[in-house]
Every structure is written in C-alpha cells, then in structure tokens.
C-alpha cells in the first residue's frame, strides 16, 4: 500500500533536484545582473505562471482566502526566505550556501514537533542532532572560513521552515496554485523594496540572460509546485530528510559549472548530513511498515 508520506517523499526528492538547478541559474544571473532584479524577475515570472495555471483550472486569485493570517504569514515567510537565498547565492559559493540550507529539515522537524504536535521519536531526534553537527562543520562559526553573508542563508532557513510548517495549517480547499501565485507576488514586492533600499537599478537582460531566466523559472515553478503538493500531502517531519537530495545535486553542479572545490571539512560535514538523513529515512520507512503490518496491510 502506497501511503501519502511515500508519495510526498517522491515529490520532495524531484522538487529538490529542480531547486538545485534553479540555484545554479540564480547564481549565473546574479553574476551579471543586480540580484534585486534577479529576485524580481523570478517573482514576476513565477506569479504569471501560477496565475495562468490557476486561471486554466477555473480558479480565482483574488479571494478572501488570501487575507487569512496563515496565508499572509506564508507569503511573508516566502519573500524573506527568497531574499536570503538570492543574496547568499550572489555573494558566496553555491556549495557553501547549499550546505547551510541543509539546516532547513532540522528547523522543519522542530517546527512540526512544537507547533503541529507531529510525533518524532528519540532515534530520529538523535540522527537530526548529528546532522546539525554536520551543518556546523560546514558553517564553522567563529573560524576563519566563516562568511558573514552566510547569515542570509540562515535567514532563509528560518523563513522557509516557517513557510512549510504553516502550509500544513492552511485549509485544503485553497488551491496550491493560488498559494504559489500569492507567494511569488510577495517576492516581486520584496524585490522592489530591496532594490530601492540598495539603490540597484534595472538592467535590460540580453538574449542569453532571458534564456537563463526562462530556464530558471521553468525548474523553479516545477520544483515549487511539487514542494507545495508534497508538504500538503505528507507529514512535515517525515518529508524533511528527503530535502538532503538538494545538497548532493548542488555540490555536483557547483563542481561542474563553477569549478568550486569544497574543502575536506565541508565534504565531511556534507557526508554527516546525508548520512543522518539516510538513517532518518530508513527509520521512517521501518516505522511505516510496522504500522501497516499491525493494521493488516502487510503480511511479511
């Protein structure tokens, strides 16, 4: 029997692969254009895509549902998290930013346990703690390798974890496309404010840059759609470990595209993170099988 957590896990892995490619395109664009503009273009194109998807399904964007506190909070968290990611990608290495972002599952599990009362056993908590120690190896706070801009990535971790946790509290009757369109609109508004504060002016992209924007929004919209569906389908604590797939693909892209060479400490931390995530996934699968066997669905 295929459970909702299993379906959500598959969607989450594919989503993380697409997000790894999105990060790559954002970093490429941020090297040539103001990063407030990059964020704004992503917000504008994403808003148009999801609004069109909503319209084709016969839905409406402007409804009273957008004024629900949970929806407003989700959009705000999305905007702040996106600012953190884009700034971190623009000013630091893809590999280090992606590694820091692996603290996101830890924050999600904490939020799910505290605010959603989702059960998390001591074995998974232990594995998550070990994974967090791996994240510290990558960040290495207080050491020479620590970069202040990494705090923007940590801001993204907190905000995106809040986004995913509150998504579980939003009524299922609100279309995912409507939630996504509202979130991308908030990103667009945030980018305009950020551009004004930083004094960054709009630069007309050339043909190649428009192509990169198209690829970026394509994989971003695909990943975002799967992410929203996954977080609404399965338990947040059960899906959180599958986010580690993003790190594996991000490190590969950082090496192939940008020629980044993470040092031994970064790779050790990444290995600890992935190892703890794999154990957590195995533990979740074992518990799921036991529940199914007790319910009479599994006979072996």
Secondary structure by P-SEA (a helix, b strand, c coil): cccaaaaaaaaaaaaaaaaaaaaaaaaaaaacccaaaaaaaaaaaaaaaaaaaaaaacccccccccccaaaaaaaaaaaaaaaaaaaaaacccaaaaaaaacaaaaaaaaaaaacccccccaaaaaaaaaaaaaaaaaaccccccccccaaaaaaaaaaaaaaaaacccccccccaaaaaaaaaaaaaaaaaaaaaaabbbbbbbcaaaaaaaaaaaaaaaaaaaaaaaaaacccccccccccaaaaaaaaaaaaacccccccaaaaaaaaaaaaaaaaaaaaaaaaaaaaaaaaccccc
